[in-house]
Amino acid sequence: MSRAQDLFNTFIAKGELALDEFIAARQSEELFLDFKRSSDGGVGNKLHDHDRNNLSKAISGFGNSEGGIIIWGVDCSSEKNFADVAHTKYPIHDPQRFVSWLENAVSGCTIPPHPSVRHHAIVSRSVAEKGFVASLIPKSDAVPHMAVSNKHYYIRAGSNFETTPHDVLAGMFGRRPQPNVFVMFAIGPAKISGQVIKMNVDFVLANKGPGIAKDMFLTVQTLAIPKSCEVAFALSNSGEWHSQMSLGRFYSVICRSDIRLPPDASVTTASMNLSLKPPFEKSLHISLGSGASGCPTQRCTVNIEKEELDRLYDEYVRKNPSATIKESVGRDLATAIWKTRDDE
């Protein structure tokens, strides 16, 4: 998860409380965070021109960089006794309407338009019909974005939006579309065989970027596993993938050099059979990495505490005299075991 997405999720979860915490902590603007006070507080009958210009510059700057968020309704200007930090709230009238204005403005703010900008209204806890708005502007695959407001290209540098130097802009124009490869999971229903929980996980690589992916790879590291449990791997198509196992714990696959994956396509690489039985003297901890040539490695983990393993075994096996479970129950059990978390 990106820093921008993490900040955006914080404001969705905490609302105005997140603003209060930022103000109390004297949070400054930074690479991924920008505060803006609406020019008219949202009382007009359309988005104010200054707000539109600020949105245009931010979409260009954040989109051409690593992404970021704008918090509308907070003053971050330098004043006496204040550094350049968030210090005063100026709630926006009817934040839901302000969101609709922003959404309508996005497509006309940059050339080309940024396809992934999102907005979220934060209702004030104390001021009726007022609130704040968080705008998420992710890193874009359609770079470079030119701000329509003044025909400039921007990047985010520190806490400012800076006009992009010629050499940087030339490099961005010359950059080929890049793939964005990450792993997905096809999880079969868990079964009980001889008092052992058995389940299968297929690893599927997907390309959601605009470029063609090559040299795709997957790594699976079994960092911790109870001694009584087992993992085994198998390739889905040995003619297209090369695999390697190291120390019985580190499994990796990489595609043949002539295999390519187009945008919006996916391919199954390998599968893992997992067998779980007590005693569970340690947790189950598996780390996964995936990617391709030209794109960053995406990482996620599966981490189940030994107490949770014992609880699931008790619920589905020890208290199940028939030692069988329905397919729907098996899917619930497999989902409870295979919970992934994206790494930072």
C-alpha positions in Angstrom: 0.0 0.0 0.0 1.3 3.4 -0.9 1.8 6.2 1.6 -0.9 8.3 -0.2 -3.4 5.4 0.0 -2.5 4.9 3.7 -3.2 8.5 4.5 -6.5 8.5 2.6 -7.6 5.4 4.4 -6.8 7.1 7.7 -9.1 10.0 6.9 -11.9 7.6 5.8 -11.6 5.7 9.0 -11.1 8.5 11.5 -12.8 11.5 9.8 -12.4 14.8 11.5 -10.5 13.1 14.4 -7.6 12.6 12.0 -7.5 16.4 11.3 -7.5 17.1 15.0 -4.6 14.8 15.5 -2.6 16.4 12.7 -3.3 19.9 14.1 -2.3 18.8 17.6 0.9 17.2 16.2 1.6 20.3 14.1 1.7 18.2 11.0 3.5 19.9 8.1 2.9 19.4 4.5 5.1 16.8 3.0 5.8 14.7 -0.1 2.4 12.9 0.0 0.3 15.5 1.9 -1.1 18.9 1.0 -3.5 21.1 2.9 -5.8 23.5 1.1 -8.3 26.1 2.3 -11.2 26.5 -0.1 -11.2 30.0 -1.6 -14.9 30.5 -0.9 -15.6 27.8 1.6 -17.9 26.0 -0.8 -20.7 28.6 -0.6 -20.8 29.4 -4.3 -22.8 27.6 -6.9 -19.8 25.9 -8.5 -16.1 25.1 -7.7 -14.2 28.3 -7.3 -11.6 29.0 -10.0 -8.8 29.1 -7.5 -9.8 25.7 -6.1 -9.9 24.3 -9.6 -6.4 25.7 -10.3 -5.1 24.1 -7.1 -6.7 20.8 -8.0 -5.2 21.0 -11.5 -1.7 21.6 -10.2 -2.0 18.9 -7.6 -3.2 16.2 -10.0 -0.3 17.1 -12.3 2.3 17.2 -9.4 1.1 14.1 -7.5 0.2 12.1 -10.6 3.6 12.7 -12.1 5.3 11.8 -8.9 4.5 9.1 -6.2 1.0 10.2 -5.5 -0.5 12.1 -2.6 -3.6 13.5 -1.0 -5.2 17.0 -0.6 -7.1 17.8 2.6 -9.6 20.6 1.8 -10.7 22.9 4.6 -7.4 23.2 6.6 -5.1 26.2 6.6 -1.4 25.5 6.5 -0.1 29.0 5.7 2.8 30.4 7.8 1.6 32.7 10.5 3.0 34.2 13.7 3.7 31.4 16.2 3.2 28.8 13.5 5.6 27.2 11.1 4.2 25.9 7.8 2.0 23.4 9.5 -1.7 22.6 9.7 -3.1 24.9 12.4 -6.7 26.0 11.7 -9.8 24.3 10.3 -12.0 26.1 7.9 -15.0 23.7 7.3 -16.5 23.6 3.8 -20.2 24.2 3.3 -21.9 21.0 2.1 -18.8 18.7 1.7 -20.8 16.2 -0.3 -21.6 18.9 -2.9 -18.0 20.0 -2.9 -17.0 16.4 -3.7 -19.3 16.4 -6.7 -17.8 19.6 -8.0 -14.3 18.1 -7.6 -15.4 14.9 -9.4 -16.8 16.9 -12.3 -13.6 19.0 -12.6 -11.1 16.2 -12.6 -11.3 15.2 -16.3 -10.7 18.8 -17.3 -7.8 19.6 -15.0 -5.0 17.9 -16.8 -4.0 16.6 -20.2 -4.3 13.6 -20.3 -6.9 13.2 -17.6 -5.9 11.3 -14.5 -8.1 8.2 -14.4 -7.8 7.2 -10.7 -8.5 10.4 -8.6 -10.9 9.8 -5.7 -12.6 12.1 -3.2 -14.1 11.5 0.3 -16.4 13.9 2.3 -15.6 14.2 6.0 -18.7 15.5 7.9 -17.9 17.9 10.7 -18.8 16.7 14.2 -19.6 20.2 15.5 -20.7 22.4 12.6 -24.0 21.5 10.9 -23.9 21.1 7.1 -20.1 21.6 7.0 -17.1 19.5 6.8 -13.9 18.6 4.9 -12.8 16.7 1.8 -9.9 14.3 1.2 -8.7 13.9 -2.4 -6.6 10.9 -3.3 -4.3 11.4 -6.4 -2.4 8.2 -7.0 0.8 7.9 -9.0 -0.4 7.7 -12.6 0.5 5.3 -15.4 -0.5 7.9 -17.9 2.3 10.4 -17.2 3.2 13.1 -17.9 0.1 15.1 -16.9 0.0 18.8 -17.9 -2.0 21.2 -15.7 -4.7 22.8 -17.9 -4.8 25.8 -15.5 -1.4 27.2 -16.8 -0.1 24.6 -19.3 2.7 23.6 -16.9 4.0 20.2 -15.9 4.6 19.6 -12.2 6.2 17.1 -9.9 6.0 17.0 -6.1 9.3 18.1 -4.4 9.2 18.1 -0.6 6.1 20.0 0.3 5.8 22.0 -3.0 4.6 21.4 -6.5 7.6 22.4 -8.7 7.6 23.0 -12.5 9.2 19.9 -14.1 12.7 20.6 -15.5 13.2 19.9 -19.1 15.5 16.9 -18.7 13.1 15.2 -16.3 10.1 15.9 -18.6 12.0 14.5 -21.6 12.7 11.4 -19.6 9.1 11.0 -18.7 8.0 11.4 -22.3 10.5 8.9 -23.4 9.4 6.3 -20.8 7.7 3.3 -22.2 4.4 2.1 -20.6 5.3 -0.1 -17.7 3.6 -3.3 -16.4 2.2 -3.6 -12.9 2.4 -7.2 -11.9 1.0 -8.6 -8.7 -0.1 -12.0 -7.3 -3.7 -13.1 -6.8 -4.9 -16.3 -5.1 -7.4 -19.0 -6.2 -8.1 -20.8 -3.0 -9.8 -24.1 -3.0 -12.1 -25.3 -0.2 -10.2 -26.8 2.8 -10.8 -30.5 3.5 -10.3 -32.8 6.5 -8.4 -36.0 5.8 -7.2 -38.2 8.7 -7.6 -35.3 11.2 -5.4 -33.1 9.0 -6.6 -29.8 7.4 -5.6 -29.8 3.8 -6.0 -26.9 1.3 -4.7 -25.8 -2.1 -3.7 -22.3 -3.2 -3.1 -21.4 -6.8 -0.8 -18.4 -7.4 -2.1 -16.2 -10.3 0.0 -13.3 -11.7 -2.0 -10.4 -13.0 -0.8 -7.4 -15.1 -2.8 -4.2 -14.4 -0.3 -1.8 -15.9 -0.4 -0.3 -19.4 2.8 -2.1 -20.5 3.5 -5.7 -21.6 5.1 -7.8 -18.8 8.1 -10.1 -19.3 10.4 -11.9 -16.9 7.5 -12.3 -14.5 8.4 -14.0 -11.2 6.9 -15.2 -7.9 8.7 -15.9 -4.7 7.2 -17.8 -1.7 9.2 -17.8 1.5 8.0 -20.1 4.4 9.5 -18.1 7.2 7.9 -20.0 10.0 5.8 -23.2 10.1 4.9 -25.7 12.8 6.9 -28.9 12.7 3.9 -31.1 12.2 2.7 -29.0 9.2 3.8 -29.3 5.6 3.9 -27.3 2.4 4.4 -28.6 -1.1 4.6 -26.7 -4.5 3.9 -27.7 -8.1 4.2 -25.8 -11.3 1.0 -25.2 -13.3 2.9 -25.4 -16.7 6.5 -26.6 -16.5 7.0 -25.7 -20.1 6.5 -22.0 -19.4 8.0 -21.6 -15.9 11.3 -22.4 -14.2 11.2 -23.2 -10.5 13.7 -23.5 -7.7 13.5 -24.6 -4.1 16.2 -23.6 -1.6 16.6 -25.0 1.9 13.2 -26.5 1.7 11.6 -23.1 2.6 12.3 -20.7 -0.3 10.4 -21.4 -3.5 10.7 -19.2 -6.6 9.4 -19.3 -10.2 10.2 -17.2 -13.2 8.8 -17.4 -16.7 10.7 -18.3 -19.8 12.3 -15.3 -21.6 9.8 -15.6 -24.5 6.7 -15.5 -22.3 4.9 -12.2 -22.1 1.7 -11.0 -20.4 -0.4 -8.2 -21.9 -2.3 -5.6 -19.9 -5.4 -6.7 -18.1 -4.4 -10.4 -18.4 -3.5 -13.0 -15.8 -1.8 -16.4 -15.7 -1.6 -19.2 -13.2 2.1 -19.9 -12.2 2.2 -22.5 -9.5 0.2 -24.1 -6.7 0.8 -24.8 -3.0 -0.6 -27.6 -1.0 -0.8 -26.8 2.7 -1.3 -29.5 5.4 -2.1 -28.4 9.0 -2.2 -30.6 12.1 -1.3 -30.1 15.8 0.7 -29.4 17.8 1.0 -25.8 16.7 4.1 -24.8 18.6 4.7 -21.8 16.4 2.9 -19.4 14.0 2.5 -19.9 10.3 4.3 -17.1 8.5 4.6 -17.0 4.7 6.0 -14.0 2.7 5.3 -13.6 -1.0 6.8 -11.4 -3.7 5.8 -10.9 -7.3 6.7 -8.6 -10.2 8.2 -8.4 -13.7 11.0 -6.6 -15.5 10.4 -2.8 -15.3 8.1 -2.8 -12.4 8.6 -2.8 -8.6 8.2 -6.0 -6.6 4.8 -6.3 -4.8 5.0 -8.0 -1.4 2.4 -9.5 0.9 2.4 -11.9 3.8 0.2 -14.5 5.4 0.7 -14.6 9.2 -1.5 -16.8 11.5 -0.7 -16.9 15.2 -0.4 -20.4 16.7 -3.4 -19.6 19.0 -5.5 -18.9 15.9 -4.4 -22.2 14.2 -5.3 -24.1 17.3 -8.7 -22.3 17.5 -9.5 -23.1 13.9 -8.4 -26.8 14.3 -10.5 -27.1 17.4 -13.6 -25.6 15.7 -13.4 -27.6 12.5 -11.7 -30.8 13.5 -11.8 -31.6 17.2 -15.4 -30.7 17.5 -16.3 -32.4 14.3 -16.9 -36.1 15.0 -17.6 -37.0 11.3 -14.3 -35.5 10.3 -15.9 -34.1 7.1 -17.0 -30.6 6.2 -19.3 -29.3 3.5 -17.7 -27.4 0.6 -19.1 -24.1 1.7 -17.7 -24.6 5.2 -14.4 -25.7 3.7 -14.2 -22.4 1.8 -14.9 -20.4 5.0 -12.0 -22.3 6.7 -9.6 -21.8 3.8 -10.4 -18.1 3.7 -9.8 -17.9 7.5 -6.4 -19.5 7.1 -5.2 -17.6 4.0 -5.5 -14.0 5.0 -2.9 -11.8 3.2 -1.7 -8.4 4.2 0.1 -6.0 1.8 3.6 -5.1 3.0 4.7 -1.4 3.0 
